[in-house]
Amino acid sequence: MASVIIRGTIEGEFTDKLKREYAKALARILIAEYGKETCKKILEELKKDNS
């Protein structure tokens, strides 16, 4: 799997609602770009890193 670096700057209040909406938008972009299976693998890796 290729390495991907995603960087962004968000100014202002970062509410829980904004976090959810940002996550949904990012998920749609990643799925469109890399496909569902790759995104599932990324999620599994993130879960491992956070346990």
N, C-alpha and C positions, 0 to 999 in steps of 0.2 A: 504494500500500500504506500502511495506517495505521501510525503509530508505536506501538510497544508497549514499555513499560518494565516489566521484571521485577526485583524486588528481593527479597532473602531474607537471612536471618541463620541461619547454622549455627554452633552452639557445639560445642566438643569437637574431637576428632581427625578430620581430613578425609582419610581414607585413599583410596588409589586405588580400592578396591572401592566405597566410599561415593560417590566422584565418578562412577563408571560407573553405579551404581544411580540416583543423582540425575539424571544425564543421560537415562537411559532413561525415568524417570518424567516428567521435563519434556517429553521428546519425545512421549510418549503424550498428555499434556495438550494440547500445542500442536497435534498432529495432530487430536485430537478437536474442538478449538476452531476451528481455521483451515483444516484440510484438508491433504492430502498435497502438493498442488501449491504451496501457499503456503509450506509448510515446506521444500520443495526449493529454492525461491527464496531463502529465508532462509539456508539452508546454503551456497548458491552465493555469496551476499554475504559471509558470514563467511569463506569460503575466500579470496575476493578480498582482504578486509581483512587476513588473516593471511599473505599471500604477499609 
